[in-house]
Amino acid sequence: AVPLPGAIWLFVTGIAGVLGLRRRR
């Protein structure tokens, strides 16, 4: 029941956040 654009956005945002934390640390 989750829109495709929303699911993709959350997926990309999640990966970007993890990569960002790893790069910062």
N, CA, C and O atoms as a Tripos MOL2 file, in Angstrom:
@<TRIPOS>MOLECULE
protein
  100    99    25     0     0
PROTEIN
NO_CHARGES

@<TRIPOS>ATOM
      1 N           0.8420   -1.2080    0.0000 N.3       1 ALA1
      2 CA          0.0000    0.0000    0.0000 C.3       1 ALA1
      3 C           0.8690    1.2470    0.0000 C.2       1 ALA1
      4 O           0.3830    2.3700    0.1390 O.2       1 ALA1
      5 N           2.1830    1.0180   -0.1610 N.am      2 VAL2
      6 CA          3.1080    2.1580   -0.1910 C.3       2 VAL2
      7 C           3.4260    2.5190   -1.6360 C.2       2 VAL2
      8 O           3.7740    1.6440   -2.4300 O.2       2 VAL2
      9 N           3.3100    3.8040   -1.9870 N.am      3 PRO3
     10 CA          3.5890    4.2550   -3.3540 C.3       3 PRO3
     11 C           5.0140    3.9130   -3.7470 C.2       3 PRO3
     12 O           5.9170    3.9130   -2.9090 O.2       3 PRO3
     13 N           5.2120    3.6210   -5.0360 N.am      4 LEU4
     14 CA          6.5520    3.2900   -5.5240 C.3       4 LEU4
     15 C           7.5300    4.4280   -5.2900 C.2       4 LEU4
     16 O           8.6110    4.1960   -4.7500 O.2       4 LEU4
     17 N           7.1840    5.6580   -5.6820 N.am      5 PRO5
     18 CA          8.0890    6.8090   -5.4870 C.3       5 PRO5
     19 C           8.4870    6.9510   -4.0190 C.2       5 PRO5
     20 O           9.6440    7.2370   -3.7080 O.2       5 PRO5
     21 N           7.5350    6.7520   -3.1310 N.am      6 GLY6
     22 CA          7.8160    6.8890   -1.7000 C.3       6 GLY6
     23 C           8.7690    5.8050   -1.2350 C.2       6 GLY6
     24 O           9.7110    6.0740   -0.4890 O.2       6 GLY6
     25 N           8.5220    4.5610   -1.6830 N.am      7 ALA7
     26 CA          9.3860    3.4480   -1.2730 C.3       7 ALA7
     27 C          10.8040    3.6770   -1.7680 C.2       7 ALA7
     28 O          11.7660    3.4800   -1.0260 O.2       7 ALA7
     29 N          10.9320    4.0940   -3.0280 N.am      8 ILE8
     30 CA         12.2670    4.3380   -3.6030 C.3       8 ILE8
     31 C          12.9500    5.4670   -2.8430 C.2       8 ILE8
     32 O          14.1410    5.3870   -2.5420 O.2       8 ILE8
     33 N          12.1950    6.5210   -2.5330 N.am      9 TRP9
     34 CA         12.7710    7.6760   -1.8270 C.3       9 TRP9
     35 C          13.3250    7.2410   -0.4710 C.2       9 TRP9
     36 O          14.4440    7.5940   -0.0980 O.2       9 TRP9
     37 N          12.5100    6.4610    0.2640 N.am     10 LEU10
     38 CA         12.9550    5.9960    1.5880 C.3      10 LEU10
     39 C          14.1800    5.1020    1.4470 C.2      10 LEU10
     40 O          15.1160    5.1870    2.2410 O.2      10 LEU10
     41 N          14.1670    4.2400    0.4240 N.am     11 PHE11
     42 CA         15.2970    3.3210    0.2110 C.3      11 PHE11
     43 C          16.5730    4.0970   -0.0640 C.2      11 PHE11
     44 O          17.6140    3.8380    0.5390 O.2      11 PHE11
     45 N          16.4790    5.0610   -0.9910 N.am     12 VAL12
     46 CA         17.6600    5.8620   -1.3510 C.3      12 VAL12
     47 C          18.1190    6.6950   -0.1590 C.2      12 VAL12
     48 O          19.3150    6.7960    0.1160 O.2      12 VAL12
     49 N          17.1610    7.2890    0.5430 N.am     13 THR13
     50 CA         17.5140    8.1210    1.6960 C.3      13 THR13
     51 C          18.2020    7.2940    2.7750 C.2      13 THR13
     52 O          19.1590    7.7500    3.4020 O.2      13 THR13
     53 N          17.7120    6.0850    2.9860 N.am     14 GLY14
     54 CA         18.3070    5.2070    4.0020 C.3      14 GLY14
     55 C          19.7540    4.8830    3.6630 C.2      14 GLY14
     56 O          20.6350    4.9920    4.5150 O.2      14 GLY14
     57 N          20.0010    4.4830    2.4070 N.am     15 ILE15
     58 CA         21.3750    4.1470    1.9920 C.3      15 ILE15
     59 C          22.2580    5.3850    2.0680 C.2      15 ILE15
     60 O          23.3890    5.3150    2.5480 O.2      15 ILE15
     61 N          21.7490    6.5050    1.6000 N.am     16 ALA16
     62 CA         22.5450    7.7450    1.6050 C.3      16 ALA16
     63 C          22.9160    8.1080    3.0470 C.2      16 ALA16
     64 O          24.0320    8.5590    3.3030 O.2      16 ALA16
     65 N          21.9990    7.9150    3.9770 N.am     17 GLY17
     66 CA         22.2730    8.2420    5.3760 C.3      17 GLY17
     67 C          23.3610    7.3400    5.9410 C.2      17 GLY17
     68 O          24.2680    7.8090    6.6300 O.2      17 GLY17
     69 N          23.2720    6.0410    5.6500 N.am     18 VAL18
     70 CA         24.2840    5.0960    6.1540 C.3      18 VAL18
     71 C          25.6440    5.4270    5.5640 C.2      18 VAL18
     72 O          26.6460    5.4600    6.2780 O.2      18 VAL18
     73 N          25.6770    5.6710    4.2620 N.am     19 LEU19
     74 CA         26.9540    5.9930    3.6090 C.3      19 LEU19
     75 C          27.5080    7.2920    4.1720 C.2      19 LEU19
     76 O          28.7170    7.4140    4.3720 O.2      19 LEU19
     77 N          26.6450    8.2550    4.4290 N.am     20 GLY20
     78 CA         27.0870    9.5480    4.9540 C.3      20 GLY20
     79 C          27.7190    9.3810    6.3320 C.2      20 GLY20
     80 O          28.7610    9.9680    6.6230 O.2      20 GLY20
     81 N          27.0710    8.5680    7.1820 N.am     21 LEU21
     82 CA         27.6220    8.3600    8.5240 C.3      21 LEU21
     83 C          28.9690    7.6600    8.4310 C.2      21 LEU21
     84 O          29.8970    7.9960    9.1660 O.2      21 LEU21
     85 N          29.0780    6.6970    7.5410 N.am     22 ARG22
     86 CA         30.3390    5.9590    7.3960 C.3      22 ARG22
     87 C          31.4350    6.8800    6.8860 C.2      22 ARG22
     88 O          32.5780    6.8120    7.3390 O.2      22 ARG22
     89 N          31.0800    7.7400    5.9410 N.am     23 ARG23
     90 CA         32.0860    8.6410    5.3780 C.3      23 ARG23
     91 C          32.5280    9.6600    6.4200 C.2      23 ARG23
     92 O          33.7110    9.9920    6.4990 O.2      23 ARG23
     93 N          31.5900   10.1560    7.2170 N.am     24 ARG24
     94 CA         31.9300   11.1530    8.2460 C.3      24 ARG24
     95 C          32.8500   10.5320    9.2840 C.2      24 ARG24
     96 O          33.8220   11.1510    9.7160 O.2      24 ARG24
     97 N          32.5370    9.3020    9.6820 N.am     25 ARG25
     98 CA         33.3480    8.6270   10.7010 C.3      25 ARG25
     99 C          34.5030    7.9030   10.0250 C.2      25 ARG25
    100 O          35.3130    7.2670   10.7000 O.2      25 ARG25
@<TRIPOS>BOND
     1     1     2 1
     2     2     3 1
     3     3     4 2
     4     3     5 am
     5     5     6 1
     6     6     7 1
     7     7     8 2
     8     7     9 am
     9     9    10 1
    10    10    11 1
    11    11    12 2
    12    11    13 am
    13    13    14 1
    14    14    15 1
    15    15    16 2
    16    15    17 am
    17    17    18 1
    18    18    19 1
    19    19    20 2
    20    19    21 am
    21    21    22 1
    22    22    23 1
    23    23    24 2
    24    23    25 am
    25    25    26 1
    26    26    27 1
    27    27    28 2
    28    27    29 am
    29    29    30 1
    30    30    31 1
    31    31    32 2
    32    31    33 am
    33    33    34 1
    34    34    35 1
    35    35    36 2
    36    35    37 am
    37    37    38 1
    38    38    39 1
    39    39    40 2
    40    39    41 am
    41    41    42 1
    42    42    43 1
    43    43    44 2
    44    43    45 am
    45    45    46 1
    46    46    47 1
    47    47    48 2
    48    47    49 am
    49    49    50 1
    50    50    51 1
    51    51    52 2
    52    51    53 am
    53    53    54 1
    54    54    55 1
    55    55    56 2
    56    55    57 am
    57    57    58 1
    58    58    59 1
    59    59    60 2
    60    59    61 am
    61    61    62 1
    62    62    63 1
    63    63    64 2
    64    63    65 am
    65    65    66 1
    66    66    67 1
    67    67    68 2
    68    67    69 am
    69    69    70 1
    70    70    71 1
    71    71    72 2
    72    71    73 am
    73    73    74 1
    74    74    75 1
    75    75    76 2
    76    75    77 am
    77    77    78 1
    78    78    79 1
    79    79    80 2
    80    79    81 am
    81    81    82 1
    82    82    83 1
    83    83    84 2
    84    83    85 am
    85    85    86 1
    86    86    87 1
    87    87    88 2
    88    87    89 am
    89    89    90 1
    90    90    91 1
    91    91    92 2
    92    91    93 am
    93    93    94 1
    94    94    95 1
    95    95    96 2
    96    95    97 am
    97    97    98 1
    98    98    99 1
    99    99   100 2
@<TRIPOS>SUBSTRUCTURE
     1 ALA1         2 RESIDUE 1 A ALA
     2 VAL2         6 RESIDUE 1 A VAL
     3 PRO3        10 RESIDUE 1 A PRO
     4 LEU4        14 RESIDUE 1 A LEU
     5 PRO5        18 RESIDUE 1 A PRO
     6 GLY6        22 RESIDUE 1 A GLY
     7 ALA7        26 RESIDUE 1 A ALA
     8 ILE8        30 RESIDUE 1 A ILE
     9 TRP9        34 RESIDUE 1 A TRP
    10 LEU10       38 RESIDUE 1 A LEU
    11 PHE11       42 RESIDUE 1 A PHE
    12 VAL12       46 RESIDUE 1 A VAL
    13 THR13       50 RESIDUE 1 A THR
    14 GLY14       54 RESIDUE 1 A GLY
    15 ILE15       58 RESIDUE 1 A ILE
    16 ALA16       62 RESIDUE 1 A ALA
    17 GLY17       66 RESIDUE 1 A GLY
    18 VAL18       70 RESIDUE 1 A VAL
    19 LEU19       74 RESIDUE 1 A LEU
    20 GLY20       78 RESIDUE 1 A GLY
    21 LEU21       82 RESIDUE 1 A LEU
    22 ARG22       86 RESIDUE 1 A ARG
    23 ARG23       90 RESIDUE 1 A ARG
    24 ARG24       94 RESIDUE 1 A ARG
    25 ARG25       98 RESIDUE 1 A ARG
